[in-house]
Amino acid sequence: MSLIAYLLVAVFLPLFPLSMVFNRVFAQVHNTWLRIALLVGWPLTGVALLAVLGDSPPQWLVYWGVATALLYGFRALALRDLALWLAHLATSVWALMWLPAALGQTAGTLPAALLAFAVPLALLAWLTGHLEKLFGAAYAGALGGLATDLPRLSWLLVLVVLAVIGTPLFPGFFALLGMVKELLPAMPVTAVGVLLVWMLWAWAGMRMLQGLIVGDPGGRANADIGLAHTGILGMLLAMFAAAGIWLTGSLV
């Protein structure tokens, strides 16, 4: 595969600095459904291109992917705008998809590993859009105390962020665990890099939730998310967690 072909794929499975293309596009999009389409369609385009090209990426692209994931995971620690935080987490996740591709999983489990994160990222984009409609923006700290005046939205937000950062019971956890398991024998340093990325996601996720959920709402009076939406999103998350539990069979 030529270098030009790799660079084309690296736009959709972002490698820095080509990752700035997606982040620039996402920053200009304010429609919730267009954001969801980007979060699902952008990386799937990269996976499809890899499948068409057929070859497994070389090892140097794996290192580049881990470095990009570390960069965006670290940058997410400083972000307080939930929409930008979401975009950076997505970039960090997609950069790691070069690892299973290099292990020969392009046409096999790579799409499943990608969807393990694409689904909660899409749900988080929907919740972000709801917060932006209510408050004009979704800034951690400025919106503190959501648990007090928007309890239903708050618990959904907590669960979705936990799914995004790959906590146990959700498919992302088992996708990352399987990735580390495959990498340890041949590329132990890279496996450690993935664990560091995972730690950064968890740290950034807890900081974001602390800034949004905890605190005094300051007398705000806003309508919480409806019971119907709560039930639908709750069932989706329950099904998603059940899928994660089912995935344990491939790791034991």
Beta strands, then each sheet from edge to edge (+ up, - down):
end
